[in-house]
Amino acid sequence: MNFLVDAQLPPLLSSQLRELGHESWHIGELAALDATDVEVCAHAADRQAVIITKDADFLRLALATRPPLQLLWVRLGNCSNARLVEQLIAHLGDAVSAFANGEQIVELR
């Protein structure tokens, strides 16, 4: 599966996803870290990638984009980057299955 990791999440996450066999980019590899949400969506659409973000603004954009974008919305609250990556990787299989079954938005709490 293809993933695009948003700016507020660590580049380590993208590296870990690649190690697991996924295509993954951190937005900092493709554009400025202050890229607009619309620019992030365009990069995701170009790569047919799921956006991984903590930013609730992407909910509206994901639903408004045609074709709709898929979004992994991280809602873990304040935690270390290591803990965030650990939790996301632990639940990645469920998220990938949900996206494969047509879910547009998957929430990680």
N, C-alpha and C positions, 0 to 999 in steps of 0.2 A: 504494500500500500504506500502511497505517496503522502508525505506530511510536510506542512510548512509551519514552523515554530515562530510565533509572534515575538516581538522585541522584548516584552517584559519577562519572558521565560529564558532560561539559560541555554547558551549554545550547546552545552553538554548534553542536553536532551536530544538534540538533533543527531549528535554523534552516537549516542546510545541507540537511537532508532536505526541508524545505518548499520551498527554492529549486529542488530537483530535481523538484518536482511531487508529493511525497508528503504525506500528512497526518502530522504529527508533533507530539508534545507532550513537554516535559521534565516530570518528575514535579513539579518546583517550580512549574509553572504550574497544577497541578491539586490539589496537596496540600502539606503541609509536607515539607521536604527530609528529615525524619526519619520519613517515612511507613513503616509496617511493610511487609514483603514481601507480606503478604496484602492490604494496602490497594493496593499497586502492582498486584498481579494483578487486583484488582477493577476498577481504573481501566482496565487493558488490556482486560479482558473486555468492559467497557461500550463500549469504542471499537473492538472487534475488532482490536486492535493487537498487533503483535509487540513484545515487551519486548526492549530492547537493554540489556545489563548486563554487568558484570564479576563479579557476585556469584554464586558457585557454588550458593548456597542456592536460587536460582530453578530449578535443574534439577529438584529434587524437587517443588517447587510446580507447575511447568509440567506435569509428568507426572501429578500428582494432581488437577489441576483438571479439571472437566467442564463444557463441552467442553475438551479440552486446549488450553493456551496455546502459542503459538509463541514461541521464544526465540532471539535472536541473542546468543550468549555470546562476549564479547570477551576474548581471552586473549593480549593483546599484551605483557604485562609492563609494566615501567615505561617510559613514554615521555611525551613532551610531549602536551598536549591537541591541538596542531596536527597532530602526527604521527598520533595516534589517529584524528582526524577524517579525515585524508588517507587512511589505510589503509582505514578503513571505507567511505568513499566509493568508493575504487578497487575494492573487492570487493562493492559493494552489488548490482550486477547479478546476480552469481552467487547471492548470498543470496536476492534476490527470486525468482529462478527456482527455487531449491530450495524456498522456502516455497510458491510457486505449484504445485509438483509434489508437495506434501503433506508435505514434511519438517517436523518439529515443532521440532527444535533444529538450529541451524547454528552452527558454531564458527568464529571468526575468530582465526587465530594469526598 
